[in-house]
Amino acid sequence: MGIIKVENIRVFAYHGCLTEESKIGSDYRVDLKVEANLQKSAKTDKLSDTVDYVFLNRIIKQEMAVASLLLETVAKRILNRIFNEDSMVKKATVLISKLNPPIGGDVARVTIKMTDKRKK
């Protein structure tokens, strides 16, 4: 097994339970870690034998563009799409951080982390 990380993806999106959040939006940071067998691609040097991180980045940007009340909902959509669209991924972890959240204090970010494994 091997690990591919796509880190510090910066996105502007409209997630949150407050009316203002759905109108003005917020900055987000997304980090993704996927586990897959990378032995074949290490030998063949072919993109088709690995998990394409351009593909992973595209899924994150597309799902972050769909407004949701909760970051947990967005994270689950990202994980579902990864498992549905790339059979090589065995396990994935996504972290979504809302930067400067409107929670009445000096808080740099709030982060949710969700992990899932491929169902056999």
Secondary structure as UniProt FT lines:
FT   STRAND          2..13
FT   HELIX           19..24
FT   STRAND          26..36
FT   HELIX           39..44
FT   HELIX           47..49
FT   HELIX           53..64
FT   HELIX           71..85
FT   TURN            87..88
FT   STRAND          89..99
FT   STRAND          109..117
//
